[in-house]
Amino acid sequence: MGARSSKLSAETLEQLSLSTRFDKKELQLWYKGFMKDCPRGSMDKKQFQKIYKQYFPFGDASKYAHYVFNLLDANNNGELDFPEFMTALDVSARGDLEEKLQWMLRTRRTGLFRLYDLDEDGYIGEAEMLCIVDAIYRMMGTTTGLPEDESTPEMRVAKVFAAMDLDRDGRLSFEEFKLGSASDPLIMDALGLYSGLI
């Protein structure tokens, strides 16, 4: 893949202005910044992990960044391009709770729910949630400030399942996850992570 144009194509600009809540001027500004950081016009998983490491210097963000990258790479080509980036940013920064949780309405592979549903069977099992929660704890680098009953990833997952697994079948459906997330401050904080960017 050679060098990309420093200007967003009219077709991509039009498509993104219709499919996201960004206007054309905002999209052009975001594109300029994206191209500054990613002159090839896309980033691979290693670059993405490097960006995460900058935001979480006291922990190991590589595992969590791996999961998030796979979530955002809608066409599964191992590269995150500008439209994929902006689609994710649109939902995470400007979407409502339902969109942020489901997030898979726009592409087949994305969604906060799908971040946890590692085997893509439509449910989140305890082992799947433990993988993600463990990655988050490693990324944060410390459990200081967490409630005592959430001091380990296992304790956090047990607490989440006790609150969200309404039918007690050992897995979370999308509806259970949605209902439970609305009352979970940590998940709500994660959903609002990008709101201050814009």
C-alpha positions in Angstrom: 0.0 0.0 0.0 1.6 3.2 -1.1 1.3 6.8 0.2 -2.3 8.0 0.4 -3.6 11.4 -0.6 -3.5 14.1 2.1 -7.1 15.0 1.1 -10.1 12.9 1.8 -11.9 11.8 -1.4 -15.2 13.5 -2.1 -16.9 10.1 -2.3 -15.6 9.0 1.2 -16.3 12.4 2.6 -19.9 12.2 1.4 -20.4 8.6 2.6 -19.1 9.4 6.1 -21.1 12.6 6.4 -24.2 10.6 5.7 -23.3 7.6 7.8 -21.9 9.4 10.9 -22.9 12.4 13.0 -19.8 14.3 11.8 -20.1 17.2 9.4 -17.8 17.5 6.4 -15.5 20.0 8.1 -15.1 17.8 11.2 -14.4 14.8 9.0 -11.7 16.7 7.1 -10.0 17.8 10.4 -10.1 14.3 11.7 -8.7 13.0 8.4 -5.8 15.4 8.6 -4.9 14.2 12.1 -5.4 10.6 11.1 -3.0 11.0 8.2 -0.5 12.7 10.3 -0.4 9.7 12.7 -0.9 7.1 9.9 0.6 8.4 6.7 -0.1 5.1 4.9 -3.8 5.8 5.4 -4.3 2.9 7.8 -2.8 1.5 11.0 -2.0 -2.1 11.9 -2.5 -3.8 15.2 1.0 -3.0 16.4 0.5 0.8 15.7 -2.9 0.6 17.5 -1.3 -1.0 20.5 1.4 1.6 20.6 -1.3 4.3 20.7 -3.0 2.5 23.6 0.3 2.3 25.4 0.6 6.1 25.3 -2.7 6.5 27.1 -2.0 3.7 29.6 1.7 4.0 30.4 1.6 2.2 33.8 0.0 -1.0 32.6 0.2 -3.4 29.7 -2.4 -2.3 27.2 -1.4 -4.8 24.4 -4.0 -7.5 25.2 -6.9 -5.1 25.5 -5.8 -3.1 22.4 -5.7 -6.4 20.5 -9.4 -7.1 21.4 -10.4 -3.5 20.6 -8.5 -3.5 17.3 -10.3 -6.8 16.2 -13.6 -5.1 17.1 -12.9 -2.0 15.0 -11.4 -3.8 12.0 -14.8 -4.2 10.3 -13.5 -5.8 7.1 -11.0 -8.1 9.0 -8.0 -7.2 6.9 -5.6 -6.5 9.7 -5.7 -2.7 9.1 -7.8 0.0 10.6 -8.6 2.6 7.9 -10.1 6.1 8.3 -13.8 5.1 7.6 -13.5 2.2 10.2 -11.9 4.6 12.7 -14.6 7.3 12.2 -17.5 4.8 12.3 -16.2 3.6 15.7 -15.6 7.2 16.9 -19.1 8.2 15.8 -20.8 5.6 17.9 -18.4 5.8 20.9 -18.4 9.6 21.0 -21.9 10.6 19.8 -24.1 7.5 19.9 -26.8 6.9 22.5 -26.6 4.0 25.0 -28.4 1.5 22.7 -26.0 2.3 19.8 -23.0 2.1 22.0 -24.0 -1.2 23.4 -25.2 -2.8 20.2 -22.8 -0.9 17.9 -23.0 -3.9 15.5 -25.8 -2.3 13.6 -23.4 -0.6 11.1 -21.0 -3.5 10.6 -21.2 -7.1 11.2 -18.2 -7.4 13.5 -18.4 -4.4 15.9 -20.1 -3.6 19.1 -19.3 -3.3 22.8 -21.3 -6.5 23.3 -19.2 -8.1 20.6 -16.0 -7.1 22.4 -17.0 -9.5 25.2 -18.7 -12.1 23.0 -15.3 -13.5 21.8 -16.7 -16.7 20.3 -19.5 -14.7 18.5 -22.3 -17.0 19.7 -24.6 -14.2 20.7 -23.9 -14.6 24.4 -21.2 -13.5 26.8 -19.9 -16.3 29.0 -18.0 -15.8 32.2 -14.7 -17.0 30.7 -15.1 -14.5 27.8 -15.8 -11.7 30.2 -12.9 -12.7 32.3 -10.5 -12.4 29.3 -11.6 -8.8 28.6 -11.8 -7.8 32.3 -8.3 -9.3 32.9 -7.0 -7.3 29.9 -8.6 -4.1 31.3 -7.0 -4.7 34.7 -3.6 -5.3 33.1 -4.0 -2.2 31.0 -4.8 -0.1 34.1 -1.8 -1.4 35.9 -3.3 -1.0 39.4 -6.5 -1.9 41.2 -6.1 1.1 43.6 -9.4 2.9 43.9 -11.5 -0.1 43.0 -14.1 -1.4 45.4 -12.8 -4.2 47.6 -15.2 -6.7 45.9 -13.7 -5.9 42.5 -10.0 -6.1 43.4 -9.4 -8.9 41.0 -10.7 -9.6 37.5 -12.4 -12.8 38.8 -14.2 -10.8 41.6 -15.4 -8.2 39.1 -16.8 -10.8 36.7 -18.5 -12.6 39.5 -20.1 -9.3 40.6 -21.2 -8.5 37.1 -22.8 -11.9 36.5 -24.5 -11.8 39.9 -26.1 -8.5 38.8 -26.7 -9.0 35.1 -27.4 -12.8 34.6 -31.1 -12.5 35.3 -32.0 -16.0 34.2 -28.9 -17.5 36.0 -27.9 -19.5 33.0 -24.2 -18.6 33.2 -24.2 -16.4 30.2 -25.4 -12.9 29.3 -27.7 -12.2 26.4 -27.6 -8.8 24.7 -30.7 -7.8 26.6 -29.3 -8.7 29.9 -26.0 -6.9 29.1 -27.9 -3.8 28.0 -30.1 -3.7 31.1 -27.2 -4.4 33.4 -24.8 -2.0 31.7 -27.2 0.9 32.1 -26.9 0.5 35.9 -23.1 -0.3 36.0 -21.0 2.8 36.6 -17.8 1.2 35.2 -19.5 0.2 32.0 -21.2 3.6 31.7 -17.8 5.3 32.2 -16.3 3.2 29.5 -19.2 4.0 27.1 -18.6 7.7 27.7 -14.8 7.5 27.3 -14.7 9.4 24.0 -17.5 11.9 24.7 -15.0 14.6 25.8 -13.0 14.4 22.6 -15.6 16.3 20.6 
